[in-house]
Amino acid sequence: MQSPDEDSHIGRAYLISQGDWLLQFLPVNSTGAMEAHQHEATAASQQTRPPGARVGGWVDVGLSSFMAAYLDLARHSVKRFSATEKAQLAQIKWSETKRFQILAGTGYYFPAVYAPQALGLAIGRKLGLDIGQSYYLAKEMSLLACFALLALAFRLMAPNPLLAAILLLPMSLFQLLSPTIDGLTTSLSVLAISIFLSSADPKRKHTVAASWGLITCVFLLATSRTHLLPLLLLPFFLAWRRQSRRDLYLGCGITVGAIAWTAFALQSTIDVRIVRDHTTAELLLHYLGHPMSFLQVVFASLNDPGLFIFYERSFVGVLGWLDTWLPTYFYPALWAGLAICGAASVSVSTLQRDGRSRLLLAGIAMASAGLVFLALLVTWTPHPALTVTGVQGRYFVVPVILLAFAISGVSAPTAPRRQWFAALAVAGFSASSLAALTMTLLSRYH
């Protein structure tokens, strides 16, 4: 439970494992009072919550107790479990009793993205495993799914040094090992872009399986990460490049589906962690009608020294619930390593083959980065805003992955010296990143 909002993600996966694909409405009794006693739902947030808001669901009491116990580690930095406490937590069983739990913010995500975690919890409960064992099974299912997606992607295109470095960042590894959706969406993005570039390459065959694989990945990404909606352009580019009606029809289908889901999620999901006087739809219409106001808020956020430092450090790695920082000297060292890996990834030899597709990826990366700020501005930041609240560096991982593919393009033969330079750059970065991650986790949790 040490990844941000991990309890909400696990709770959502549990609901899906029980067949509850959507979050449920907040239960009220005849006087309108809450039946669920969750501290997140304050009286103020109740006043701003419109009728019919989907905010949570009925979660097994044993699972709730398991999560609450481990959240103490996040709330109290000096907390450590004794051997007796660990044994007690390991013995928590599934219960037939449920209570309503607010699952903050998870209603925006399409249910299918939780499939590995939900499957792990369902199997664990079916086999009669303890909740702790079921939790680890959910983590393992999520990790195996990530490995499978990355393996498929690397069969299509070998990762360039910058992509490898991004996947090896302390933040990336920490989220990959957590049963949230960050690792899955990162792996899905690598597979989607690999399919796209290989399909857009005129020297390679574009198969029916590639078309369906691409639209599946893009749909899951666009419906689980709002700032990745620009990825919907990929099948339309292939339809133009390959003169493929199949990609055109599939692209139209997933675009309608993704927009419909996004509109439904924004309208029906309320995040009770923040109290606002305006709805998401009202703020979105405001900033669409006043784009300069949006740009001014983004510019102010980027020019705020404290926020900028947080962006660049939380991209590299601020672990736990944003309370566990790496040793300070690792941040400049890892940024330098990223720059070296980026230099080793630049390729101009295939520009004539894939220049347009690479330019599209770079444009999507910029649009996605902008949508990170817009999404947090209309869903998380009180209005009127001077800066955007809630932006974390890890939200820019996929946009940077898009840039990594854009500067490299399709695989091309390279000189032996360059291959050795790239291998050494990735090896050095990997060693530094793993050292930073290990030292930080031992210091915080051991």
Long-range contacts (C-beta under 8 A, 24 or more apart in sequence): 1-67, 1-70, 1-71, 1-73, 1-74, 2-70, 2-73, 2-74, 2-178, 2-319, 2-320, 2-321, 2-445, 3-174, 3-175, 3-178, 3-179, 3-180, 3-182, 3-320, 3-321, 4-180, 4-321, 4-322, 4-392, 5-104, 5-105, 5-106, 5-180, 6-178, 6-179, 6-180, 7-67, 7-68, 7-71, 8-102, 8-103, 8-104, 8-105, 8-106, 9-106, 9-114, 9-117, 9-179, 9-180, 9-181, 10-63, 10-67, 10-117, 10-121, 10-135, 10-138, 10-179, 11-56, 11-57, 11-59, 11-63, 11-64, 11-67, 11-101, 11-103, 11-106, 12-57, 12-103, 12-106, 12-109, 12-114, 13-114, 13-117, 13-118, 13-121, 13-138, 13-179, 14-59, 14-60, 14-63, 14-118, 14-121, 15-57, 15-58, 15-59, 15-103, 16-111, 16-114, 16-115, 16-118, 17-118, 17-119, 17-121, 17-122, 17-125, 20-57, 20-58, 21-111, 22-54, 22-107, 22-111, 23-54, 23-55, 23-56, 23-57, 23-103, 23-106, 23-107, 23-269, 24-54, 24-56, 24-57, 24-58, 24-100, 25-52, 25-53, 25-54, 25-55, 26-53, 26-55, 26-56, 26-100, 27-100, 35-100, 36-99, 36-100, 36-101, 36-102, 38-100, 38-101, 38-102, 40-102, 40-104, 40-272, 40-273, 41-102, 41-272, 42-272, 42-275, 44-275, 45-272, 45-273, 45-274, 45-275, 48-275, 48-276, 48-277, 49-270, 49-272, 50-270, 50-279, 52-268, 53-268, 53-269, 53-270, 54-107, 54-268, 54-269, 54-270, 55-102, 55-103, 55-104, 55-107, 55-269, 55-270, 55-272, 56-100, 56-101, 56-102, 56-103, 57-100, 57-101, 57-103, 58-98, 58-99, 58-100, 58-101, 59-98, 59-99, 59-100, 59-101, 60-94, 60-95, 60-97, 60-98, 60-131, 61-95, 61-97, 61-98, 61-99, 62-92, 62-93, 62-94, 62-95, 62-131, 63-94, 63-131, 64-99, 64-101, 65-92, 66-92, 66-131, 66-132, 66-135, 73-445, 74-320, 74-321, 74-323, 77-323, 77-444, 80-445, 89-132, 90-130, 90-132, 91-130, 92-130, 92-131, 92-132, 93-130, 93-131, 94-125, 94-131, 94-134, 102-272, 104-271, 104-272, 104-273, 105-269, 105-271, 105-273, 107-265, 107-268, 107-269, 108-224, 108-226, 108-265, 108-266, 108-269, 108-379, 109-181, 109-223, 109-224, 109-265, 110-219, 110-220, 110-223, 110-224, 110-261, 112-220, 113-181, 113-184, 113-185, 113-220, 113-223, 113-224, 114-181, 115-145, 116-141, 116-142, 116-144, 116-145, 116-184, 117-141, 117-142, 117-179, 120-179, 135-179, 138-179, 139-177, 139-178, 139-179, 142-179, 142-183, 142-184, 143-176, 143-177, 143-183, 145-184, 145-187, 146-176, 146-183, 146-184, 146-186, 146-187, 149-184, 149-187, 149-188, 149-190, 149-191, 150-187, 150-190, 150-191, 152-191, 152-194, 153-187, 153-190, 153-191, 153-193, 153-194, 153-195, 154-194, 156-194, 156-195, 156-198, 157-194, 157-197, 157-198, 157-410, 157-411, 158-411, 159-190, 160-344, 160-345, 160-347, 160-404, 160-405, 160-407, 160-408, 160-422, 161-341, 161-342, 161-344, 161-345, 161-422, 161-425, 161-426, 162-338, 162-341, 162-342, 162-344, 162-345, 162-404, 162-407, 162-408, 163-190, 163-345, 163-401, 163-404, 163-405, 163-408, 164-341, 164-426, 164-429, 164-430, 165-337, 165-338, 165-341, 165-342, 165-425, 165-426, 165-429, 165-433, 166-338, 166-397, 166-400, 166-401, 166-404, 168-426, 168-429, 168-430, 168-433, 168-434, 169-315, 169-316, 169-317, 169-334, 169-397, 169-433, 170-316, 170-317, 170-319, 170-326, 170-330, 170-334, 170-433, 170-436, 170-437, 170-440, 171-314, 171-315, 171-316, 171-317, 171-318, 171-319, 171-393, 171-394, 171-397, 172-394, 172-397, 173-433, 173-434, 173-437, 174-317, 174-319, 174-437, 175-394, 181-224, 182-394, 182-397, 185-220, 185-221, 185-224, 185-225, 185-228, 185-398, 186-397, 186-398, 186-401, 188-217, 188-220, 188-221, 189-217, 189-221, 189-228, 189-231, 189-398, 189-401, 189-402, 190-401, 191-217, 192-217, 192-218, 192-221, 192-231, 192-234, 193-361, 193-401, 193-402, 193-405, 194-405, 196-234, 196-237, 196-238, 196-357, 196-361, 197-354, 197-357, 197-361, 197-405, 197-409, 197-410, 198-410, 199-238, 199-242, 200-237, 200-238, 200-241, 200-242, 200-354, 200-357, 201-353, 201-354, 201-410, 202-353, 203-353, 204-410, 206-238, 206-242, 206-244, 208-246, 211-235, 211-238, 211-244, 211-246, 211-247, 211-250, 212-250, 214-238, 215-250, 215-251, 215-253, 215-254, 218-254, 219-254, 219-257, 219-258, 221-398, 222-254, 222-258, 222-262, 223-257, 223-258, 223-261, 223-262, 223-265, 225-398, 226-262, 226-371, 226-375, 227-368, 227-369, 227-371, 227-372, 227-374, 227-375, 227-395, 227-399, 228-368, 228-371, 228-398, 229-258, 229-262, 229-371, 230-363, 230-364, 230-367, 230-368, 230-371, 231-364, 231-368, 232-258, 233-360, 233-364, 234-360, 234-364, 237-356, 237-357, 237-360, 241-356, 241-357, 266-379, 271-379, 271-380, 274-380, 274-382, 275-382, 276-382, 276-383, 277-382, 277-383, 278-383, 280-378, 280-379, 283-377, 283-378, 283-383, 284-374, 284-378, 286-383, 287-374, 287-377, 287-378, 294-373, 294-374, 294-377, 297-373, 297-377, 297-385, 297-386, 297-387, 297-388, 298-370, 298-373, 298-388, 300-386, 300-387, 301-373, 301-387, 301-388, 301-391, 304-387, 307-387, 307-391, 310-392, 310-393, 311-391, 311-392, 311-393, 311-396, 312-393, 313-393, 314-392, 314-393, 314-394, 315-393, 315-394, 315-396, 315-397, 315-400, 316-393, 317-436, 317-437, 317-440, 318-392, 318-393, 319-437, 319-440, 319-441, 319-444, 320-444, 322-392, 324-440, 324-441, 324-444, 325-440, 326-436, 326-437, 326-439, 326-440, 327-436, 327-439, 327-440, 330-432, 330-435, 330-436, 333-432, 334-429, 334-432, 334-433, 334-436, 337-425, 337-428, 337-429, 337-432, 337-433, 338-429, 340-425, 340-428, 340-429, 341-422, 341-425, 341-426, 341-429, 342-404, 342-407, 344-418, 344-421, 344-422, 344-425, 345-404, 345-407, 345-408, 345-422, 346-407, 346-408, 347-407, 347-408, 347-409, 347-412, 347-414, 349-412, 350-409, 350-410, 350-412, 351-409, 353-409, 353-410, 354-409, 354-410, 357-409, 358-405, 358-406, 358-407, 358-409, 359-406, 361-402, 361-403, 361-405, 361-406, 362-402, 362-403, 362-406, 364-402, 365-399, 365-400, 365-402, 365-403, 365-406, 366-399, 368-398, 368-399, 368-402, 369-396, 369-399, 372-396, 372-399
